[in-house]
Amino acid sequence: MTARAAQAGAVASLLALIALCLAWEIWLAPLRPGGSWLSLKAVPLLAPLFGLLHGRRPAFLATSVLALAYFTEGVARGWSETDPVRTFAVLEVVLSLTLFACALLGARALARPT
């Protein structure tokens, strides 16, 4: 996979994960009617966005670590909740794994040859 393809995949999955987190906790299945403060879980995902857009290797590495937290939340909520939350949790797992893989592949593609 080329660095450009990994970058596109990482940015796309990051933006999709941000959109899912916001939609899930504000409109689709919030913990409380009218939305919840849990929608703020999308804020940490904004931190690596600039670095990913500019193809910076440290941003790819940090994003791969950050994606694991969203994977963990998706597994926990998918296991413990019922539909429709379970559906969103499975989608969060898929997006976080895609983000993790693209971020690692992007970091590898951007590595300096030794």
C-alpha positions as CSV (number, residue, x, y, z in Angstrom):
1,M,0.0,0.0,0.0
2,T,1.3,3.4,-0.9
3,A,1.6,6.3,1.5
4,R,-1.0,8.2,-0.4
5,A,-3.5,5.4,-0.2
6,A,-2.9,4.8,3.5
7,Q,-3.2,8.5,4.2
8,A,-6.6,8.6,2.3
9,G,-7.8,5.6,4.2
10,A,-6.7,7.0,7.6
11,V,-8.3,10.4,7.0
12,A,-11.5,8.9,5.6
13,S,-11.9,6.4,8.5
14,L,-11.0,9.1,11.1
15,L,-13.6,11.5,9.7
16,A,-16.2,8.7,9.6
17,L,-15.4,7.8,13.2
18,I,-15.8,11.4,14.3
19,A,-19.2,11.6,12.5
20,L,-20.3,8.3,14.0
21,C,-19.3,9.4,17.6
22,L,-21.2,12.7,17.2
23,A,-24.3,11.3,15.5
24,W,-24.5,8.3,17.9
25,E,-24.3,10.4,21.1
26,I,-26.3,13.4,20.0
27,W,-29.1,12.1,17.7
28,L,-29.2,8.3,17.0
29,A,-28.9,6.6,20.4
30,P,-27.8,9.1,23.2
31,L,-27.6,8.0,26.8
32,R,-30.0,10.7,27.7
33,P,-32.8,12.2,25.6
34,G,-31.6,15.3,23.8
35,G,-28.0,14.2,23.6
36,S,-25.3,13.5,26.1
37,W,-21.9,14.8,27.1
38,L,-20.4,11.5,25.9
39,S,-20.4,13.2,22.4
40,L,-17.2,14.9,23.6
41,K,-15.4,11.6,23.0
42,A,-15.1,12.8,19.4
43,V,-12.8,15.7,20.5
44,P,-9.5,13.7,20.9
45,L,-10.0,12.5,17.3
46,L,-9.5,16.0,16.0
47,A,-6.0,16.2,17.4
48,P,-4.2,14.0,14.8
49,L,-6.4,15.3,11.8
50,F,-4.0,18.1,10.8
51,G,-1.0,15.8,10.9
52,L,-2.7,13.1,8.9
53,L,-3.8,15.6,6.3
54,H,-0.2,16.7,5.9
55,G,1.3,13.2,5.9
56,R,3.3,13.5,9.1
57,R,4.6,10.2,10.4
58,P,4.3,11.0,14.2
59,A,0.6,11.7,13.6
60,F,0.1,8.3,12.0
61,L,1.8,6.6,15.0
62,A,-0.3,8.6,17.5
63,T,-3.5,7.9,15.6
64,S,-2.8,4.1,15.7
65,V,-2.6,4.3,19.5
66,L,-5.7,6.5,19.8
67,A,-7.7,4.2,17.6
68,L,-7.3,1.4,20.1
69,A,-9.3,3.3,22.7
70,Y,-12.3,3.6,20.4
71,F,-11.9,-0.1,19.5
72,T,-12.1,-0.9,23.3
73,E,-15.1,1.2,23.8
74,G,-16.9,-0.3,20.8
75,V,-16.2,-3.9,22.0
76,A,-17.4,-3.0,25.6
77,R,-20.5,-1.3,24.5
78,G,-21.3,-3.9,21.8
79,W,-21.0,-6.6,24.4
80,S,-23.0,-5.0,27.1
81,E,-25.8,-3.1,25.3
82,T,-28.7,-4.0,23.1
83,D,-29.8,-2.7,19.7
84,P,-29.5,0.0,18.3
85,V,-26.5,0.8,20.4
86,R,-24.9,-2.6,19.6
87,T,-25.1,-1.7,15.9
88,F,-23.3,1.6,16.4
89,A,-20.7,-0.1,18.6
90,V,-19.9,-2.7,15.9
91,L,-19.6,0.1,13.4
92,E,-17.2,1.9,15.8
93,V,-15.1,-1.3,16.0
94,V,-14.9,-1.6,12.2
95,L,-14.0,2.0,11.8
96,S,-11.4,2.0,14.5
97,L,-9.7,-1.2,13.2
98,T,-9.7,0.4,9.7
99,L,-8.2,3.6,11.2
100,F,-5.6,1.5,13.1
101,A,-4.5,-0.5,10.0
102,C,-4.3,2.6,7.7
103,A,-2.4,4.6,10.3
104,L,0.2,1.8,10.8
105,L,0.5,1.2,7.1
106,G,0.9,5.0,6.6
107,A,3.6,5.2,9.2
108,R,5.4,2.3,7.7
109,A,5.2,3.8,4.2
110,L,6.5,7.1,5.5
111,A,9.4,5.6,7.4
112,R,12.9,6.7,6.3
113,P,14.9,3.9,4.7
114,T,17.9,2.9,6.8
